Amino acid sequence: METFRLIKVQYPELLKCMSTNGLLLNEKADEVIDVGIDSLTVTVNAVDPEIEAKLNSAIIYHGKKYTGVEAAEILIENQLKGIKKISEAGITVKVNSVLVPGINDEHIEEIARVVSEAGASIYNIIPIIPQHELSYVEEPTCQLIDSVRRKAEKYIDVFRHCQRCRADAVGVPGESEFGSQVYQKRVLVKETFSHG
């Protein structure tokens, strides 16, 4: 966390958001809050351990490797407890989920409900780019993306600003975006239904 404090001192206007998979979020929440971020993004791809185990085969937690459902249970519990702590401190929590057809596409609505109850206020559903262990999965269709977004919107505001995943974001979308100050040249991309 010292790195974040140093950045905050040197560039206070740029340190606005942070991203995490949430594995250590529950136990590091106080440090994250103390840093003074405005927005935290947590990637939550499932809230059912059976589904999570299909997406992440293992985790390393406190020096020990966990696999399968056991790993998924640890990850999900820490994510949800961490989201709750961070949101209760008044920090905006955005959840990202990678939409994986055939694995979590029927589960996105439940993720939206559970993370909203935990305190998240913005939800970003990102279509998978099939690769590595999930290279066999087909990219979601525009219709599937729209369908899961509509279902999720019953519980939480769904983020539709991005082209793909907002990995290039600096600041808080719609409030304090600093991307044009950081990136010298913007890539012109035609907005498509499937990615924005």
N, C-alpha and C positions, 0 to 999 in steps of 0.2 A: 504494500500500500504506500510505501515511501515514494515510489515512483510517481504515483498519482498526486501526492502532495506537492512534489517538486514541479510537476507540470502545472498544477493549479496556481502556484506562485508565479511561474514564468509566463504562463498564458492563461490568465483567469477567464478570459472571454471564450476560450476554446474548449475548456473542460466542462462539458455539459452532459455527456452521456457515457455510458459504459455498457459493455455486453458480456454475457457469461452463459455457460451451459448450466450453471446453478448448482453444481455438485458440492461446492463449499459455501454456497450463498447463505445458508442458515447460520453457520458458525462465523462467517465473516461479515454478516450484515451490519454490525455496529461500526466496523472499519469502513465499509462502503458508505454508510450514512455520514460518518465523520469527514469523509473526503469532500462532501458537499456537492455531489452530482445532482443534476436536475432530473435525469431520466436514466432508467436502467432497462436494458433489454435482456430477457432470459429466453433461451431456446428450450421450448417444451414440446417434444414431438409426440408424447402420449402421457396420459394419466392412468393408464391401465398397464401394469407391469408386464403382462403377457404380450401386449403390443409393443411396448418399449423394447423388450428383449429381442424382437425381430428387427429393430432398427439399430440398436447398439449392442454389440455382442459382449462387451466387457467395460469395466471401469477400474481405475486404480484409485483407491480411497484410503488415505492415511497409510500409504505404502503397501497395501494389500490388494491383490487383484481379485475382483468379483466378476462373475459371469452370469449370463442368463437372467432369469426373473429376480434372483437375489440382487444383482447389480441394478436392475431397473427399479426395484423397490427403494433402494438407498437413494438413487438419483431423484426419483419423483418426490419422495418425502422431503429431501433437502431443497428441491426447487420450490415446492409449495410453501413450506415453512419460511423460506427466505423471501419469497414474493410477499407473503403476509407481513413480515417484519419491515421490509423496505417500504411497502405501500403505507403502512401505519405511521411511518415517519414523514409522510407527505411527499414522497418522491414518486414521480410518474413511472409506472411499470408497464412496459410493452412486452408482449410475449410474441415470439416468432415460432411458427411450426412449419416444418417442411412437409408438404403434402405428398404422400407416397401412395399412389394408387394400389389397391389390393392389400395394403397394410394398415394405413391409418386414415384413409379417406372417409370411412364410415364413423370414425372416432373424433373428427375435428369438432363437431358440435359439442361433444362431451368435454373436450379440452377447453373450449371457450367457456362453458358453464363453470367448470372447476377453477380455472385461473381467474375468472371474474370474481367468483366467491372469495378467492384468496386475496384479491385486491388489485389485480391487473386491470388497466383501463383501456388499453389499446392492443389489438391483435393483428398480426401480420402473417398471412398464410402464403408461404413461398412454394412454388412448384419445384419439385425435385429436378435436378440435372443428373440423370442416371450415370453412376460411375462406381468404381471399386466394388464393394460387396453388393451394392444395389444396382449394378450395371444392367441387370436383366429387367428392371422395372421400366415401364413405358412412362414418358412424361405425361402429366395430366392434361386432359383436353380443356379448352376454354370453358366448355359447359360444366365440367366437373369443378373447376376452380370457382366459377360463379356460384354453383350450387352449394359448395361447402362454405363459401363466404356468406351467402344469404342465411344459411342455417346458424352460423356462428354469430351473426348480427343480432340474433334474438337475445344474446347474453352480453355482448361486449361490442364496442366500436371497432370496426374492421378497417385496418389501414390499407388504403388503395393508392397511395402516393407513389410507390416504388416502381422501378422498371424491373427489378428482379429481387434483390434482397436488401437494398439500402446499405450494403457493405461500405459504400463510399460516403455515408452520411457523416456530417460534422455538425453538431448542435441538435436542437430539438425541432423536428419537422413542423413547419407552420408557425413556429415561434422565434427561433433564433438559429437559422441555418447559415453556416460559415463556409460551405463547400466552395463557393466562388472565390473566397479569399485564400483557400488552401490549394485548390487545384487550378493550375494556370490555364489549362485548356479543357473545356467541357466536351464530352463526346455527344454528338447529336444522334439520338436514337428515336426512331419513330415509335410513338406510344402504341402499344398493342393491347388488345383486350386481355390477352392471357397473362401479361406481366404488369399491368398497371391499371 
